[in-house]
Amino acid sequence: MRSRRLTMSLAPSPSDSRATGRAHAATAVVGPNAAIQLIGVLRARTDPETLRRILAAAGVPEWEARPPDRMVDERPVAALHRATRAGLDAEPGKAILTEAGSRTGDYILANRIPAAARAVLKPLPSWLSSRLLARAIATHAWTFVGSGRFRCDRGDGLAFEIAMNPFCAGESSADPVCVWHAAVFRRLFDALVSRNTRVVETHCCARGDPCCRFALSGIGK
């Protein structure tokens, strides 16, 4: 299988992705599922007043009735993620963002990775399928890191790094906060590479680190 056949994105359609990709240098955008799935989980796991409060704090009260359905400016999406962390207690907030990340992974698996590619990846040795999946993630990273800078590090095991991660820009935390990204990565690798996949954010921009670093384990050599 040639790696170019493995495509993935948070974007609503391939044509939209290509069009907005050309404008990415001027306007940092991310896929709408970074907002759609989070709003869906907030709606399911909290009360209507909490959802309205978090959306208002993020500056997007209109998203209660009509979440974005195409590539969207990263700033309100990042504000929604930050408002979720600020507006909920630590553990419930982490659980909601984790579930939203898993749902985003489910969306990608169902809509953005062709069935033929999924069928080829699953029986491959995990060391090979992990490389192919990592390459696809790197190719489409702009759809979920916006103005951030993505790097795949295969030095001492596989790890993903996001420098200048807009999803936690301006935050200060003693612990890593980017559980949404970690959950997206884990869901994809869990479904396509190994059920033993673990993803741990070892460094975080919110903690003052130079990047958010996600170390993957349980995926073979």
C-alpha positions in Angstrom: 0.0 0.0 0.0 1.4 3.4 -0.9 1.1 5.8 2.0 -0.6 8.4 -0.1 -3.7 6.2 -0.2 -4.1 6.7 3.6 -5.8 10.0 4.1 -7.3 11.5 7.3 -8.6 14.8 8.3 -11.0 16.6 10.7 -12.3 18.5 7.7 -15.9 18.0 6.4 -14.9 17.0 2.9 -11.8 16.6 0.8 -12.7 19.5 -1.5 -13.1 21.8 1.5 -9.7 20.6 2.9 -7.9 21.5 -0.3 -9.6 24.9 -0.6 -8.9 25.9 3.0 -5.4 24.4 2.9 -4.4 27.0 0.3 -5.6 29.8 2.6 -4.0 28.3 5.7 -0.9 30.5 5.5 -3.1 33.6 5.8 -5.7 32.2 8.3 -5.0 29.4 10.7 -8.0 27.1 10.6 -8.9 23.7 12.1 -11.5 21.1 11.3 -15.0 21.7 12.8 -15.0 18.4 14.6 -12.7 19.9 17.2 -15.8 21.9 18.2 -18.7 19.7 17.0 -17.7 16.7 19.1 -16.9 18.7 22.2 -20.2 20.5 22.1 -22.0 17.2 21.6 -20.3 15.8 24.7 -21.0 18.9 26.8 -24.7 18.7 25.7 -24.8 15.0 26.8 -22.8 15.2 30.0 -23.8 18.6 31.4 -26.9 20.7 31.8 -28.1 23.3 29.3 -27.0 26.2 31.5 -23.5 24.8 31.8 -23.2 24.4 28.0 -24.5 28.0 27.5 -22.1 29.4 30.1 -19.1 27.7 28.5 -20.0 28.7 25.0 -20.6 32.3 26.2 -17.2 32.3 27.9 -15.6 31.1 24.6 -17.4 33.9 22.7 -19.5 31.5 20.6 -23.0 31.4 22.1 -24.4 30.9 18.6 -22.7 27.5 18.4 -25.4 26.1 20.8 -27.9 26.0 18.0 -25.5 25.8 15.0 -22.0 24.5 15.5 -19.5 25.1 12.7 -19.8 22.7 9.7 -16.7 23.6 7.8 -13.1 24.5 8.4 -13.1 27.2 11.1 -10.8 29.9 12.5 -8.7 28.2 15.2 -9.3 31.0 17.8 -12.9 30.3 18.8 -12.3 26.6 18.8 -9.3 26.9 21.0 -11.3 29.3 23.2 -14.0 26.6 23.6 -11.4 24.1 24.7 -9.9 26.5 27.2 -13.4 27.6 28.5 -14.3 23.9 29.0 -11.2 23.4 31.2 -11.8 26.7 33.1 -15.6 26.2 33.5 -15.6 22.6 34.9 -13.8 20.9 37.7 -10.6 19.2 36.7 -11.7 15.6 36.5 -15.1 16.2 34.8 -13.5 18.6 32.4 -10.8 16.1 31.6 -13.4 13.3 31.0 -15.4 15.5 28.7 -12.4 16.5 26.6 -11.2 12.9 26.5 -14.6 11.7 25.3 -14.7 14.5 22.7 -11.3 13.4 21.4 -12.4 9.8 21.2 -15.5 10.8 19.3 -13.3 12.9 16.9 -11.2 9.8 16.3 -14.4 7.8 15.6 -15.4 10.5 13.0 -12.0 10.3 11.3 -12.2 6.5 11.2 -15.7 6.5 9.8 -15.4 9.3 7.3 -11.8 10.2 6.5 -9.9 6.9 6.2 -11.0 4.8 3.3 -12.2 1.3 4.0 -9.5 -0.1 1.8 -6.8 1.6 3.8 -8.3 0.4 7.0 -8.5 -3.1 5.7 -4.8 -3.0 4.7 -3.5 -1.4 7.9 -5.1 -3.7 10.5 -3.3 -7.0 9.5 0.1 -5.3 9.0 2.8 -5.7 11.6 2.3 -2.9 14.2 5.7 -1.4 13.5 4.7 -0.8 9.9 1.1 0.2 10.4 2.2 2.7 13.1 4.6 4.3 10.6 2.0 4.6 7.9 -0.6 6.0 10.3 1.9 8.5 11.8 2.8 9.7 8.3 -0.9 10.3 7.4 -1.4 12.2 10.7 1.7 14.3 10.0 0.4 15.1 6.5 -3.0 16.3 7.7 -1.8 17.8 11.0 -2.8 21.3 10.0 -6.4 20.3 10.4 -6.0 19.8 14.1 -3.1 22.0 15.2 -3.9 25.2 13.3 -1.1 27.7 13.7 0.8 25.2 15.8 3.8 23.3 14.4 3.5 19.5 14.3 6.5 17.1 14.4 6.6 13.3 14.4 9.6 12.1 16.5 10.6 8.4 15.9 13.9 8.7 17.9 13.2 6.9 21.2 9.8 5.4 20.4 7.1 7.2 18.6 6.0 10.6 19.8 4.0 13.6 18.4 4.9 17.1 19.2 2.9 20.3 18.8 4.9 23.5 19.3 2.9 26.7 19.9 -0.2 24.7 20.4 -3.2 27.1 20.1 -5.5 24.8 22.0 -3.7 25.7 25.3 -2.2 29.1 24.4 -2.1 31.5 27.3 -3.0 28.8 29.9 -0.9 28.0 32.9 -1.0 24.6 34.5 1.1 22.4 36.7 0.0 19.4 34.7 -0.4 18.7 31.0 -3.9 19.7 29.8 -4.2 18.5 26.2 -6.2 15.3 26.8 -8.3 16.0 23.6 -5.3 15.5 21.3 -4.1 12.5 23.3 -7.5 10.9 23.0 -7.7 11.5 19.2 -4.3 9.8 18.7 -5.1 6.9 21.0 -8.4 6.2 19.3 -6.8 6.1 15.8 -3.9 3.9 16.9 -6.2 1.7 19.0 -8.4 1.0 16.0 -5.7 0.7 13.3 -2.5 -0.4 15.0 -2.8 -2.0 18.4 -5.4 -2.4 21.2 -2.6 -1.9 23.6 -1.9 1.7 22.6 -1.2 4.2 25.3 -0.8 7.9 24.8 0.7 10.1 27.5 1.3 13.8 27.2 4.7 14.2 28.8 5.3 17.9 28.0 2.7 20.7 27.6 2.9 24.3 26.5 0.5 25.2 29.3 3.2 24.0 31.7 5.8 26.2 30.1 7.3 23.4 28.0 8.5 24.3 24.5 5.9 21.9 23.0 3.1 19.5 23.8 4.6 16.1 23.4 2.5 12.9 23.2 4.5 9.7 23.8 2.9 6.5 22.3 3.5 3.1 23.7 2.1 -0.4 23.2 2.4 -0.2 19.4 5.4 -2.5 18.8 8.8 -1.6 17.5 
